[in-house]
Amino acid sequence: MTDLQGTSGLPLAADRDGRLVFGAGLPAVKPDVRSKKEMEDVLLDATAAGPGELYYMYRGVSREEDRELLAAHGLRYDVTVIRPGRIGREYIKTAGHYHPVKPGTDTTYPEVYEVLAGRAHYLLQTEPDEEGVDAIIIEAVPGDKVLIPPGYGHITINPGTEPLIMSNWVAAGFASVYGPIKELRGGAYFEVAAEGEDEQFLVNPNYQPTPRLAMRPVEDWPDFGLIAGKPMYLAFLADPGKFAFLTHPEDYF
């Protein structure tokens, strides 16, 4: 059993398969399961061998006494568990999505992630246009926060040997946009294990011109209450106003 209370600030744990265990005062949430079959359109090799279930999405996690506060600020807190392993050479990942434009503005919604256990590679990418795509890889470990700013889509990859467990804050009315990544048969890059190497990024040839790839470190966003090692669920409870950037991005970006 993996204790997640230190990184999440909630009475959460995970069993050896990564399935969440909800403690006292935290209502259990049934996960949505993403299967390999559902991911075939975005995999490097959909015919390669791999587990049938790839990741689990626990949407709307919160303590009973906090639900009214979350609703008043228009936010939702989720937890996602990505299994370790590969499909052929490719590490298990999320399907990937872009974010919708907030009605009445020209700004897409942001999102913020926090690693609770395991190791993550976040692939951020701009929307495809005639000039191509800018792609960014950010590696994060427990306690790190990764902000997905307006204008970016993203995919999360588990390059490790343990379940990757991460939480996220997002606007409650958020509806992910999966179409663009699905149409291009995946993200701008695939992360694979290569012989003699720990990991490697292969360009997706459906992106033209070739996407530009940069590696960037994680960073704190103190103005948004996002500081490494400080659970962002507790940061929200301490100062909900700092998380207004998620519902009013036009005022911050």
C-alpha positions as CSV (number, residue, x, y, z in Angstrom):
1,M,0.0,0.0,0.0
2,T,1.3,3.5,-1.0
3,D,0.3,6.3,1.4
4,L,-0.6,9.4,-0.6
5,Q,-1.7,11.7,2.3
6,G,1.7,13.4,2.5
7,T,1.7,14.5,-1.2
8,S,-2.1,15.0,-1.6
9,G,-3.2,16.3,1.8
10,L,-6.1,13.9,1.7
11,P,-6.6,10.5,3.4
12,L,-5.7,8.6,0.2
13,A,-3.7,5.5,-0.5
14,A,-3.1,3.2,-3.4
15,D,-2.9,-0.6,-3.6
16,R,0.0,-2.4,-5.4
17,D,-1.9,-2.0,-8.7
18,G,-2.3,1.7,-8.2
19,R,-6.1,1.6,-7.5
20,L,-7.0,4.3,-5.0
21,V,-8.1,3.5,-1.4
22,F,-10.3,6.3,0.1
23,G,-9.9,7.0,3.9
24,A,-12.3,8.4,6.5
25,G,-14.2,11.4,5.4
26,L,-13.3,11.0,1.7
27,P,-16.2,9.5,-0.3
28,A,-15.0,6.8,-2.7
29,V,-15.1,7.6,-6.4
30,K,-15.5,5.0,-9.1
31,P,-12.9,5.5,-11.8
32,D,-13.3,5.7,-15.5
33,V,-11.0,3.2,-17.1
34,R,-9.1,3.9,-20.3
35,S,-8.4,0.7,-22.3
36,K,-5.8,-0.1,-24.8
37,K,-8.5,-0.6,-27.4
38,E,-9.8,3.0,-26.8
39,M,-6.2,4.3,-27.4
40,E,-5.5,2.5,-30.7
41,D,-5.7,5.7,-32.7
42,V,-3.0,7.5,-30.7
43,L,-0.4,4.7,-30.2
44,L,2.9,4.3,-32.0
45,D,1.9,0.6,-32.7
46,A,-1.7,-0.3,-32.0
47,T,-1.0,-3.9,-32.8
48,A,1.8,-4.3,-30.2
49,A,1.3,-6.3,-27.0
50,G,0.4,-4.4,-23.9
51,P,-2.0,-4.4,-20.9
52,G,-5.7,-4.2,-21.6
53,E,-6.3,-1.4,-19.0
54,L,-3.9,1.6,-19.2
55,Y,-5.1,4.2,-16.7
56,Y,-7.8,5.1,-14.3
57,M,-9.5,8.5,-13.9
58,Y,-11.1,9.4,-10.6
59,R,-13.1,12.6,-11.3
60,G,-14.5,14.8,-8.6
61,V,-12.5,13.7,-5.5
62,S,-13.1,15.8,-2.4
63,R,-14.0,15.6,1.2
64,E,-17.7,16.0,2.0
65,E,-17.2,19.2,3.9
66,D,-15.3,20.8,1.0
67,R,-17.8,20.2,-1.8
68,E,-19.7,23.4,-1.3
69,L,-16.5,25.4,-1.5
70,L,-15.3,23.7,-4.7
71,A,-18.7,24.3,-6.3
72,A,-18.7,28.0,-5.3
73,H,-15.3,28.4,-7.1
74,G,-16.3,26.3,-10.1
75,L,-13.5,23.8,-9.7
76,R,-13.1,20.0,-9.8
77,Y,-10.2,18.0,-8.3
78,D,-9.3,14.7,-10.0
79,V,-6.8,11.9,-9.5
80,T,-5.4,9.8,-12.4
81,V,-3.4,6.6,-12.1
82,I,-1.3,5.5,-15.1
83,R,0.0,2.0,-15.0
84,P,3.7,1.3,-15.6
85,G,4.8,-0.7,-18.6
86,R,4.8,-0.5,-22.4
87,I,2.8,-1.2,-25.5
88,G,5.5,-2.6,-27.6
89,R,8.3,-0.1,-27.3
90,E,6.1,2.8,-26.2
91,Y,5.6,3.8,-22.6
92,I,2.0,3.9,-21.3
93,K,0.5,7.3,-21.6
94,T,-2.8,9.2,-21.6
95,A,-4.7,9.8,-24.8
96,G,-3.9,13.5,-24.8
97,H,-6.2,16.5,-25.3
98,Y,-6.4,20.2,-25.9
99,H,-8.5,22.6,-23.8
100,P,-11.7,24.5,-24.9
101,V,-11.9,28.3,-25.2
102,K,-13.7,29.9,-22.3
103,P,-17.0,31.3,-23.7
104,G,-16.9,35.0,-24.3
105,T,-13.0,35.1,-24.4
106,D,-10.2,34.2,-26.8
107,T,-8.4,32.2,-24.0
108,T,-8.4,28.4,-23.5
109,Y,-8.8,27.0,-20.0
110,P,-5.6,26.1,-18.2
111,E,-5.1,23.1,-16.0
112,V,-2.6,22.2,-13.2
113,Y,-1.2,18.8,-12.3
114,E,0.6,17.5,-9.2
115,V,2.5,14.3,-9.0
116,L,1.5,12.2,-5.9
117,A,3.6,9.1,-6.6
118,G,5.9,7.8,-9.4
119,R,7.6,9.8,-12.1
120,A,5.9,11.7,-15.0
121,H,6.8,13.1,-18.3
122,Y,4.4,15.8,-19.4
123,L,4.4,16.4,-23.2
124,L,2.9,19.9,-23.8
125,Q,2.3,21.0,-27.3
126,T,0.8,24.0,-29.1
127,E,-2.1,23.6,-31.5
128,P,-0.9,22.7,-35.1
129,D,-0.8,25.5,-37.6
130,E,1.1,26.3,-40.8
131,E,4.2,27.0,-38.8
132,G,4.1,23.7,-37.0
133,V,4.0,22.7,-33.4
134,D,6.2,23.6,-30.4
135,A,6.5,20.6,-28.0
136,I,7.9,20.7,-24.5
137,I,8.8,17.8,-22.2
138,I,8.7,18.4,-18.4
139,E,9.8,15.7,-16.0
140,A,8.0,15.8,-12.6
141,V,8.3,13.7,-9.4
142,P,6.2,13.6,-6.2
143,G,5.3,17.1,-5.0
144,D,6.0,18.8,-8.3
145,K,3.4,20.9,-10.0
146,V,3.0,21.3,-13.8
147,L,0.9,24.1,-15.2
148,I,-0.7,23.6,-18.6
149,P,-1.1,27.2,-19.8
150,P,-3.7,28.4,-22.3
151,G,-2.9,27.5,-25.9
152,Y,-1.4,24.1,-25.1
153,G,-2.6,20.5,-25.3
154,H,-0.9,17.8,-23.3
155,I,-0.2,14.1,-22.8
156,T,1.2,12.4,-19.6
157,I,3.6,9.5,-19.9
158,N,4.7,7.1,-17.3
159,P,8.3,6.2,-18.0
160,G,8.8,4.5,-14.6
161,T,8.4,1.1,-13.2
162,E,5.7,2.1,-10.6
163,P,2.2,3.4,-11.1
164,L,2.2,7.1,-11.8
165,I,-0.4,8.8,-9.6
166,M,-1.2,12.5,-10.2
167,S,-3.9,15.0,-9.2
168,N,-5.3,17.9,-11.1
169,W,-7.4,21.0,-10.6
170,V,-9.6,22.1,-13.5
171,A,-12.6,24.3,-14.1
172,A,-15.7,22.2,-13.3
173,G,-17.3,22.8,-16.7
174,F,-14.2,21.7,-18.6
175,A,-14.7,19.4,-21.6
176,S,-11.5,18.0,-23.0
177,V,-10.9,18.3,-26.8
178,Y,-9.5,15.0,-28.0
179,G,-10.1,15.4,-31.8
180,P,-6.8,17.1,-33.0
181,I,-4.5,14.6,-31.3
182,K,-6.6,11.7,-32.4
183,E,-6.6,13.0,-36.0
184,L,-2.8,13.1,-36.1
185,R,-2.5,9.6,-34.6
186,G,-1.0,10.8,-31.3
187,G,1.0,13.6,-29.9
188,A,3.9,15.3,-31.6
189,Y,6.3,12.8,-30.1
190,F,6.2,9.2,-28.8
191,E,8.3,8.1,-25.9
192,V,9.8,4.7,-26.3
193,A,12.4,2.4,-24.7
194,A,15.2,1.8,-27.0
195,E,18.0,-0.9,-26.8
196,G,20.8,0.5,-24.7
197,E,18.9,3.6,-23.8
198,D,16.6,4.5,-20.9
199,E,14.1,6.5,-23.0
200,Q,13.9,8.2,-26.3
201,F,11.4,10.5,-28.1
202,L,10.4,9.7,-31.6
203,V,8.8,12.3,-33.8
204,N,5.2,11.6,-35.1
205,P,5.6,11.9,-38.9
206,N,2.0,13.1,-39.2
207,Y,3.1,16.5,-37.8
208,Q,4.5,18.6,-40.6
209,P,6.8,20.5,-40.5
210,T,8.7,18.5,-37.9
211,P,7.7,19.7,-34.4
212,R,10.3,21.6,-32.3
213,L,11.1,19.8,-29.0
214,A,12.4,21.4,-25.8
215,M,13.1,20.0,-22.4
216,R,12.2,22.3,-19.5
217,P,12.4,21.9,-15.7
218,V,9.4,22.1,-13.4
219,E,8.8,25.5,-11.7
220,D,6.8,26.9,-8.8
221,W,4.0,29.4,-9.4
222,P,3.6,31.0,-6.0
223,D,1.1,33.6,-7.2
224,F,-1.2,30.7,-8.0
225,G,-0.5,28.8,-4.7
226,L,1.6,26.2,-6.6
227,I,4.7,25.4,-4.6
228,A,6.7,22.1,-4.8
229,G,6.0,19.9,-1.8
230,K,2.9,21.8,-0.7
231,P,-0.3,19.7,-1.5
232,M,-2.4,21.8,-3.9
233,Y,-5.6,20.6,-2.4
234,L,-4.6,22.2,0.9
235,A,-3.3,25.3,-0.9
236,F,-6.8,25.7,-2.4
237,L,-8.4,25.4,1.0
238,A,-6.0,27.9,2.5
239,D,-6.6,30.5,-0.2
240,P,-9.2,29.6,-2.8
241,G,-8.8,33.0,-4.6
242,K,-5.3,32.0,-5.8
243,F,-6.9,29.4,-8.0
244,A,-9.2,31.8,-9.9
245,F,-6.7,31.6,-12.8
246,L,-8.3,28.2,-13.7
247,T,-11.8,29.7,-14.2
248,H,-10.9,33.2,-15.3
249,P,-7.8,32.7,-17.5
250,E,-8.4,35.8,-19.5
251,D,-7.4,37.8,-16.4
252,Y,-4.1,36.1,-15.9
253,F,-2.6,35.0,-19.2
